Amino acid sequence: MKRTISGMIGKGSIAHNERKFIAENVDAARTIRNVVLQSENVKDIYHELFDEAIERYNAKQKRKDRKIEDYYEHIRTGKQEKVFHEAIFQIGNKDDTGCLSREGQIARLALLDFAKDFQKRNPQFRVFGIYLHMDEATPHLHIDFVPYVTGSKRGPDTRVSMKQALASRGFIGKGRENTEYNQWMESEKQELAKIAERYGMIWEQKGTHREHLDVLNFKKKQREQEVAVLEKQKAQLQKETAACHELAGNLHEELKQTGDELQKKKAERAQVEKAAEQAKATADKYEKSLKKVKTIAKDIQKYAGEFSKPVDEVLPEAGMLESAKSYRDKKAFPIISELKELLYGLYLKYIQVKEQLDQVVYKYDRLKNSNHILAEQKQELLNENSVLWEENKDYRRLKRAVGEERSEYLILNEKSREMAEKNRRKENKRSHDRGAR
């Protein structure tokens, strides 16, 4: 026989589950047929699960307002999690599986078997209430539980979390239509379908013509294929991770060498700049001296030209009261001779100054040429430094674009290829040399 199987989230009314009040849709005469498999106080469950974790959490808090006095009240008055969750499971409906029918009794047995292993299948749910109701239209099961996660790094290390509890089972949300809860509920319905099938009830899935068993086999095969792919990816990732660790070490060393090289270039540039400044200062000094010497030399040349003529050409005519010979011998000649010696000495001084001037000009030209070379070296270093910085920026851009692990993996592959190519060339050269002999 085919029957639908439904699973849903309930409001979670413990009073309703335990029949502390009778609703309109309940036949009180049949309440005695209900089965209570488990019924515990939810507050006791909170003490059992969370007291030690809350104690550890509070011990780490320095501010009193951050401590949690009562975790049950903390969750009850909060907005992030429910105190507990309730799941309701049912086989068939009131028309084909009523509580008083033979099919209803079969559904009752299947639901009881399903409930007994619910906690085992879901270790991340602390079940505290399981109720099978046979006093309504169709047999159905209420299961109340507290979902929790251990080893949490946010808040208490053991805390309430439906999302994380499901994630520990491998149920990860993939959009609004495929949430963690929907995936888990589908998994539980499949378990219930397996049990119901043992009692002769086949899951009738609305909207599909495939039998439930075919669906299970199909999904089982699909999961096996997915596991095989994941195992292969895991092995590849482990291999790549090992390679990345090695590459990371190599990159660290290369970056260190690049940093050292940049520092070295920076120091060399500073030395060149200092030498250039000193050369410029020296050149300026010689240039000032050169201008001064040029002025003196110009004056010396002028006076030397005027006073280096023969004595006879610069003598004045003799006076009327004095003979020419007397004037010439006693007055003019001694004065002109003295002046000529003075000019001759001045001319010698001019020669010395001119030699010094030639040396200054020579040194100035050398310094000027040296300064030009230093300026070119400085520019080359600046260009090289700029290229190194740009390469470093490009490397960081590449890492951001393709991801740090992927970029390091690509660099390692390229280095391995270069090393293999280098070894191949060496081997070819050795083979060529052996053939030449």
C-alpha positions as CSV (number, residue, x, y, z in Angstrom):
1,M,0.0,0.0,0.0
2,K,1.2,3.5,-0.8
3,R,1.0,6.3,1.8
4,T,2.3,9.8,2.0
5,I,4.9,10.7,4.7
6,S,5.0,14.1,6.2
7,G,7.4,15.9,8.5
8,M,7.1,19.4,9.8
9,I,8.1,21.8,12.6
10,G,5.6,22.2,15.4
11,K,4.9,25.0,17.9
12,G,6.3,22.9,20.7
13,S,3.5,22.8,23.3
14,I,4.5,20.4,26.0
15,A,1.1,20.8,27.8
16,H,-0.6,19.8,24.5
17,N,1.7,16.8,24.0
18,E,1.1,15.6,27.6
19,R,-2.7,16.2,27.3
20,K,-2.8,18.6,30.2
21,F,-5.6,20.2,28.3
22,I,-7.9,18.7,25.7
23,A,-8.3,20.5,22.4
24,E,-11.4,20.3,20.2
25,N,-9.9,17.9,17.7
26,V,-8.9,15.4,20.5
27,D,-11.1,12.4,21.3
28,A,-10.6,12.1,25.1
29,A,-11.9,8.5,25.1
30,R,-9.0,7.5,23.0
31,T,-6.3,9.4,24.9
32,I,-5.5,6.2,26.9
33,R,-4.1,4.8,23.6
34,N,-1.4,7.5,23.3
35,V,2.2,6.4,23.9
36,V,4.7,8.5,25.9
37,L,8.2,7.2,25.1
38,Q,10.0,10.0,26.9
39,S,9.1,13.0,29.0
40,E,11.7,15.0,30.9
41,N,11.8,18.6,32.3
42,V,13.5,20.9,29.7
43,K,15.1,23.0,32.5
44,D,16.8,19.8,33.8
45,I,18.1,19.2,30.3
46,Y,19.6,22.7,30.3
47,H,21.4,22.1,33.6
48,E,22.7,18.8,32.2
49,L,24.0,20.2,29.0
50,F,25.2,23.7,29.8
51,D,26.0,24.3,33.5
52,E,29.7,23.4,33.2
53,A,30.1,25.4,30.0
54,I,28.4,28.4,31.5
55,E,30.7,28.2,34.6
56,R,33.7,28.2,32.3
57,Y,32.3,31.1,30.3
58,N,31.6,33.2,33.4
59,A,35.0,32.6,34.8
60,K,36.5,34.4,31.7
61,Q,34.3,37.5,32.0
62,K,35.7,40.6,33.7
63,R,32.4,42.5,33.5
64,K,29.6,41.3,35.7
65,D,26.9,42.3,33.1
66,R,28.3,39.9,30.6
67,K,28.0,36.8,32.9
68,I,25.0,34.4,32.4
69,E,23.2,33.6,35.6
70,D,20.6,31.2,34.1
71,Y,21.2,29.9,30.6
72,Y,17.6,28.7,30.2
73,E,16.2,32.2,30.9
74,H,19.0,33.7,28.7
75,I,17.8,31.7,25.7
76,R,14.1,32.1,26.5
77,T,14.3,35.9,26.7
78,G,16.7,36.1,23.8
79,K,15.8,36.4,20.1
80,Q,18.5,34.3,18.4
81,E,17.5,30.7,19.4
82,K,14.4,28.8,20.6
83,V,14.4,27.1,24.0
84,F,13.6,23.8,22.2
85,H,12.4,22.5,18.8
86,E,9.6,20.1,18.0
87,A,9.4,17.8,14.9
88,I,6.1,16.1,13.9
89,F,6.0,13.0,11.7
90,Q,3.0,11.4,10.2
91,I,2.2,8.5,7.8
92,G,-0.9,8.8,5.6
93,N,-3.9,11.0,6.3
94,K,-7.3,10.9,7.9
95,D,-8.9,9.4,4.8
96,D,-6.5,6.4,4.2
97,T,-4.8,5.9,7.6
98,G,-7.2,6.9,10.3
99,C,-6.3,6.0,14.0
100,L,-9.1,3.4,14.2
101,S,-8.3,1.7,10.9
102,R,-6.0,-1.3,10.3
103,E,-3.6,1.0,8.4
104,G,-3.6,3.4,11.3
105,Q,-2.3,0.6,13.6
106,I,0.4,-0.3,11.1
107,A,1.5,3.3,10.9
108,R,1.5,3.4,14.8
109,L,4.1,0.5,14.8
110,A,6.3,2.2,12.1
111,L,6.2,5.5,14.0
112,L,7.2,3.8,17.3
113,D,10.2,2.1,15.6
114,F,11.2,5.4,14.0
115,A,11.1,7.2,17.4
116,K,13.2,4.6,19.2
117,D,16.3,5.4,17.1
118,F,15.8,9.1,16.6
119,Q,18.3,10.1,19.4
120,K,20.9,7.7,18.0
121,R,20.6,9.1,14.5
122,N,20.7,12.7,15.9
123,P,23.3,12.8,18.6
124,Q,23.5,16.6,18.4
125,F,19.8,16.8,19.5
126,R,19.1,16.2,23.2
127,V,15.7,14.6,23.1
128,F,13.5,15.1,26.2
129,G,10.0,14.4,24.9
130,I,8.5,11.7,22.5
131,Y,4.7,11.4,22.2
132,L,2.7,9.3,19.9
133,H,-0.9,10.5,19.6
134,M,-3.7,8.1,18.7
135,D,-6.6,10.2,19.9
136,E,-6.7,12.5,16.9
137,A,-7.7,11.8,13.2
138,T,-4.3,10.3,12.1
139,P,-1.4,8.7,14.1
140,H,1.4,11.1,14.4
141,L,4.6,11.6,16.5
142,H,5.8,14.7,18.4
143,I,9.5,14.8,19.2
144,D,10.8,17.6,21.4
145,F,14.6,18.3,21.6
146,V,17.3,20.8,22.4
147,P,19.9,21.2,19.6
148,Y,23.4,22.1,20.8
149,V,27.0,22.3,19.6
150,T,30.2,21.7,21.5
151,G,33.6,23.3,21.0
152,S,32.1,26.7,20.1
153,K,34.5,29.6,19.9
154,R,31.8,32.2,20.3
155,G,30.0,32.5,23.7
156,P,29.9,29.4,25.9
157,D,31.9,26.5,24.4
158,T,28.7,24.3,24.6
159,R,25.6,26.3,23.6
160,V,22.2,26.1,21.9
161,S,22.4,26.3,18.1
162,M,20.1,24.6,15.6
163,K,22.2,25.7,12.6
164,Q,25.5,24.5,14.0
165,A,23.9,21.2,15.2
166,L,22.7,20.5,11.7
167,A,26.0,21.5,10.2
168,S,27.8,18.9,12.4
169,R,25.7,16.3,10.5
170,G,26.8,17.8,7.2
171,F,23.5,19.7,6.5
172,I,24.6,23.1,5.0
173,G,22.0,25.6,3.7
174,K,21.9,26.4,0.0
175,G,19.2,29.0,-0.4
176,R,15.7,29.5,1.0
177,E,14.3,26.4,-0.7
178,N,17.1,24.1,0.5
179,T,17.8,25.1,4.1
180,E,19.7,23.0,6.6
181,Y,16.4,22.2,8.3
182,N,14.7,21.1,5.0
183,Q,17.6,18.9,4.2
184,W,17.6,17.3,7.7
185,M,13.8,16.8,7.6
186,E,14.0,15.1,4.1
187,S,16.7,12.8,5.6
188,E,14.4,11.8,8.5
189,K,11.5,11.3,6.2
190,Q,13.6,8.9,4.2
191,E,14.4,7.0,7.4
192,L,10.8,6.8,8.3
193,A,10.0,5.6,4.7
194,K,12.5,2.7,5.1
195,I,10.8,1.6,8.4
196,A,7.3,2.0,6.9
197,E,8.4,-0.2,3.9
198,R,9.1,-3.0,6.3
199,Y,5.5,-2.9,7.3
200,G,4.3,-2.9,3.7
201,M,3.8,0.8,3.3
202,I,5.5,2.4,0.3
203,W,6.2,6.2,0.4
204,E,4.0,7.9,-2.1
205,Q,5.8,11.1,-3.1
206,K,3.5,13.7,-4.6
207,G,4.7,15.2,-7.9
208,T,6.9,12.2,-9.0
209,H,6.4,8.8,-10.5
210,R,9.6,7.3,-9.2
211,E,9.3,4.7,-6.4
212,H,10.8,5.6,-3.1
213,L,13.3,2.7,-3.3
214,D,14.5,4.0,-6.6
215,V,15.0,7.4,-5.1
216,L,17.1,6.0,-2.3
217,N,19.2,4.0,-4.6
218,F,19.7,6.9,-6.9
219,K,20.7,9.2,-4.1
220,K,22.9,6.6,-2.5
221,K,24.8,6.1,-5.8
222,Q,25.0,9.9,-6.3
223,R,26.5,10.3,-2.8
224,E,29.0,7.6,-3.4
225,Q,30.2,9.4,-6.5
226,E,30.3,12.7,-4.6
227,V,32.4,11.1,-1.9
228,A,34.8,9.6,-4.4
229,V,35.2,13.1,-6.0
230,L,35.7,14.7,-2.6
231,E,38.3,12.1,-1.6
232,K,40.2,12.8,-4.8
233,Q,40.0,16.5,-4.2
234,K,41.2,16.0,-0.7
235,A,44.3,14.1,-1.8
236,Q,45.0,16.8,-4.4
237,L,44.5,19.5,-1.8
238,Q,46.9,17.8,0.6
239,K,49.5,17.6,-2.1
240,E,49.0,21.2,-3.1
241,T,49.1,22.2,0.6
242,A,52.5,20.6,1.1
243,A,53.7,22.3,-2.1
244,C,52.3,25.6,-0.9
245,H,54.1,25.3,2.5
246,E,57.4,24.7,0.7
247,L,56.7,27.6,-1.7
248,A,55.8,29.8,1.2
249,G,59.2,29.2,2.7
250,N,60.9,29.9,-0.7
251,L,58.8,33.1,-1.2
252,H,59.6,34.3,2.3
253,E,63.3,33.9,1.5
254,E,63.0,35.6,-1.9
255,L,61.1,38.5,-0.3
256,K,63.7,38.8,2.3
257,Q,66.5,38.9,-0.4
258,T,64.5,41.4,-2.4
259,G,64.2,43.6,0.7
260,D,67.9,43.3,1.4
261,E,68.6,44.2,-2.2
262,L,66.3,47.2,-2.0
263,Q,68.1,48.4,1.2
264,K,71.4,47.9,-0.5
265,K,70.3,49.9,-3.6
266,K,69.0,52.6,-1.3
267,A,72.3,52.8,0.6
268,E,74.2,53.0,-2.8
269,R,71.9,55.7,-4.0
270,A,72.5,57.7,-0.8
271,Q,76.3,57.4,-1.3
272,V,76.0,58.5,-4.9
273,E,73.8,61.5,-3.9
274,K,76.3,62.4,-1.2
275,A,79.3,62.1,-3.6
276,A,77.4,64.2,-6.1
277,E,76.7,66.9,-3.6
278,Q,80.4,67.0,-2.5
279,A,81.5,67.2,-6.1
280,K,79.1,70.0,-6.8
281,A,80.3,71.9,-3.8
282,T,83.9,71.4,-4.8
283,A,83.2,72.5,-8.4
284,D,81.4,75.6,-7.2
285,K,84.5,76.4,-5.0
286,Y,86.8,76.0,-8.0
287,E,84.5,77.9,-10.3
288,K,84.7,80.9,-7.9
289,S,88.5,80.6,-7.7
290,L,88.6,80.4,-11.5
291,K,86.7,83.6,-12.0
292,K,88.9,85.4,-9.5
293,V,92.1,84.1,-11.1
294,K,90.9,85.1,-14.6
295,T,90.4,88.7,-13.4
296,I,93.9,88.8,-11.9
297,A,95.4,87.2,-15.0
298,K,93.7,89.7,-17.3
299,D,95.1,92.7,-15.3
300,I,98.6,91.1,-15.2
301,Q,98.5,90.6,-19.0
302,K,97.5,94.2,-19.5
303,Y,100.2,95.7,-17.3
304,A,102.8,93.3,-18.5
305,G,102.2,94.4,-22.0
306,E,102.5,98.0,-21.2
307,F,105.6,97.9,-19.1
308,S,107.7,95.2,-20.7
309,K,109.0,97.5,-23.5
310,P,112.7,98.4,-23.8
311,V,113.9,101.2,-21.4
312,D,114.8,103.5,-24.3
313,E,111.1,103.6,-25.4
314,V,109.7,104.8,-22.1
315,L,112.4,107.5,-21.1
316,P,111.2,111.1,-21.2
317,E,113.1,113.9,-22.9
318,A,115.9,115.6,-20.9
319,G,115.2,119.0,-19.3
320,M,116.6,122.3,-20.3
321,L,118.6,122.7,-17.2
322,E,120.0,119.2,-17.1
323,S,121.9,117.3,-19.6
324,A,120.4,114.3,-21.1
325,K,123.1,112.0,-20.0
326,S,122.9,113.2,-16.4
327,Y,119.0,112.8,-16.4
328,R,119.3,109.4,-18.0
329,D,122.0,108.0,-15.8
330,K,121.1,109.5,-12.4
331,K,117.3,109.6,-12.5
332,A,115.5,107.9,-15.3
333,F,117.5,104.8,-15.8
334,P,117.6,103.7,-12.1
335,I,113.8,104.3,-11.8
336,I,113.0,102.4,-15.0
337,S,115.4,99.6,-14.2
338,E,113.7,99.2,-10.8
339,L,110.3,99.3,-12.5
340,K,111.4,96.8,-15.1
341,E,112.5,94.3,-12.4
342,L,109.3,94.8,-10.6
343,L,107.4,94.1,-13.8
344,Y,109.6,91.1,-14.5
345,G,108.8,89.7,-11.1
346,L,105.2,90.4,-11.6
347,Y,105.4,88.6,-14.9
348,L,106.9,85.6,-13.2
349,K,104.1,85.7,-10.7
350,Y,101.7,85.8,-13.6
351,I,103.3,82.6,-15.0
352,Q,102.8,80.9,-11.7
353,V,99.2,82.0,-11.5
354,K,98.6,80.9,-15.0
355,E,100.0,77.4,-14.2
356,Q,97.7,77.3,-11.1
357,L,94.8,78.4,-13.3
358,D,95.5,75.6,-15.8
359,Q,95.5,73.1,-12.9
360,V,92.2,74.5,-11.5
361,V,90.6,74.3,-15.0
362,Y,91.8,70.7,-15.3
363,K,90.5,69.7,-11.9
364,Y,87.2,71.6,-12.6
365,D,86.7,69.7,-15.9
366,R,87.4,66.4,-14.2
367,L,85.0,67.1,-11.4
368,K,82.4,68.3,-13.8
369,N,82.7,65.1,-15.8
370,S,82.7,63.0,-12.6
371,N,79.6,64.9,-11.4
372,H,77.9,64.1,-14.7
373,I,78.8,60.4,-14.4
374,L,77.5,60.3,-10.8
375,A,74.3,61.9,-11.9
376,E,73.8,59.2,-14.6
377,Q,74.5,56.5,-12.0
378,K,72.1,58.1,-9.6
379,Q,69.4,58.1,-12.3
380,E,70.1,54.5,-13.2
381,L,69.7,53.5,-9.6
382,L,66.5,55.4,-9.3
383,N,65.1,53.7,-12.5
384,E,66.2,50.3,-11.2
385,N,64.7,51.0,-7.8
386,S,61.4,52.1,-9.5
387,V,61.3,48.9,-11.5
388,L,61.9,46.8,-8.4
389,W,59.1,48.5,-6.6
390,E,56.7,48.1,-9.5
391,E,57.6,44.4,-9.8
392,N,56.9,44.0,-6.1
393,K,53.5,45.8,-6.5
394,D,52.7,43.6,-9.5
395,Y,53.5,40.5,-7.4
396,R,51.1,41.6,-4.6
397,R,48.4,42.5,-7.2
398,L,48.8,39.0,-8.7
399,K,48.4,37.4,-5.2
400,R,45.2,39.4,-4.6
401,A,43.8,38.6,-8.0
402,V,44.3,34.8,-8.0
403,G,44.5,34.2,-4.3
404,E,47.6,33.8,-2.1
405,E,47.6,30.0,-2.1
406,R,46.9,29.7,-5.9
407,S,49.6,32.3,-6.8
408,E,52.2,30.5,-4.6
409,Y,51.2,27.2,-6.2
410,L,51.7,28.7,-9.7
411,I,55.0,30.2,-8.8
412,L,56.2,26.8,-7.4
413,N,55.1,25.1,-10.7
414,E,57.0,27.7,-12.8
415,K,60.1,27.3,-10.6
416,S,59.9,23.5,-11.0
417,R,59.5,23.9,-14.8
418,E,62.6,26.2,-14.9
419,M,64.6,23.8,-12.9
420,A,63.7,20.9,-15.1
421,E,64.5,22.9,-18.2
422,K,67.9,23.9,-16.7
423,N,68.7,20.3,-15.8
424,R,67.6,19.2,-19.3
425,R,70.0,21.7,-20.9
426,K,72.9,20.6,-18.7
427,E,72.2,17.0,-19.6
428,N,72.1,17.9,-23.4
429,K,75.4,19.7,-23.0
430,R,77.0,16.7,-21.3
431,S,75.8,14.4,-24.1
432,H,77.1,16.8,-26.7
433,D,80.5,17.0,-25.0
434,R,80.7,13.2,-24.7
435,G,79.9,12.8,-28.4
436,A,82.5,15.4,-29.4
437,R,85.2,13.3,-27.6
